[in-house]
Amino acid sequence: MCKYLNVQLNDTMAFGDADNDIEMLSVVKNGIAMKNAKCDLKTKSVTKFTNNEDGVARFLDDMIKNGELICMD
């Protein structure tokens, strides 16, 4: 997707919770594991919420509120 959109991996963020996400989380700038992720993934940044608790949306919402992520059109 990054190649298609001409976006550098260093400008990306990805979220995951299982073994099949390890490579994806390791190649992006910000790999974020969900609270319910397998232990292997929890060496990355971890959300306070599981994927069933809308963890990705809540993580991004917190980042926007804290001024750490800027929404752009």
C-alpha positions as CSV (number, residue, x, y, z in Angstrom):
1,M,0.0,0.0,0.0
2,C,2.8,2.4,0.9
3,K,4.5,1.8,-2.5
4,Y,1.2,2.3,-4.3
5,L,0.5,5.6,-2.4
6,N,4.2,6.6,-2.6
7,V,4.5,6.9,1.2
8,Q,7.8,6.1,3.0
9,L,7.6,3.4,5.7
10,N,9.3,5.9,8.0
11,D,6.1,8.0,7.8
12,T,3.8,5.2,8.8
13,M,2.1,3.6,11.8
14,A,0.7,0.1,12.0
15,F,-1.3,-1.9,14.5
16,G,-1.4,-5.6,15.2
17,D,-2.2,-8.3,17.7
18,A,-0.9,-11.6,16.3
19,D,2.2,-13.4,14.9
20,N,1.3,-12.5,11.4
21,D,1.7,-8.8,12.3
22,I,5.4,-9.1,13.5
23,E,7.0,-8.2,10.2
24,M,4.6,-5.4,9.5
25,L,5.1,-3.8,12.9
26,S,8.9,-4.1,12.6
27,V,9.2,-2.3,9.2
28,V,7.1,0.8,10.0
29,K,8.2,3.8,12.0
30,N,5.6,3.2,14.7
31,G,4.5,-0.4,15.3
32,I,1.8,-0.5,17.9
33,A,0.6,-3.7,19.6
34,M,-2.9,-4.1,20.9
35,K,-3.3,-4.7,24.7
36,N,-4.5,-8.3,23.9
37,A,-1.6,-9.0,21.5
38,K,0.6,-12.1,21.8
39,C,3.7,-11.6,24.0
40,D,6.1,-11.5,21.0
41,L,4.4,-8.3,19.8
42,K,4.4,-6.6,23.2
43,T,8.0,-5.5,22.8
44,K,6.6,-2.7,20.6
45,S,4.5,0.1,21.9
46,V,1.3,-1.2,23.4
47,T,-2.2,0.4,23.5
48,K,-4.2,0.6,26.7
49,F,-7.1,-1.1,24.9
50,T,-7.8,-4.4,23.0
51,N,-8.9,-4.6,19.5
52,N,-12.4,-5.4,20.8
53,E,-12.4,-2.1,22.7
54,D,-11.7,0.0,19.6
55,G,-8.0,0.2,20.6
56,V,-6.8,1.6,17.3
57,A,-9.4,4.4,17.2
58,R,-8.9,5.2,20.9
59,F,-5.1,5.3,20.5
60,L,-5.3,7.7,17.6
61,D,-7.8,9.8,19.4
62,D,-5.5,10.1,22.4
63,M,-2.6,11.1,20.1
64,I,-4.7,13.8,18.4
65,K,-5.9,15.2,21.7
66,N,-2.3,15.2,23.0
67,G,-1.1,17.0,19.9
68,E,1.1,14.1,18.9
69,L,-0.7,13.4,15.7
70,I,-2.1,16.1,13.4
71,C,-5.0,15.3,11.1
72,M,-4.6,16.5,7.6
73,D,-7.0,16.6,4.7
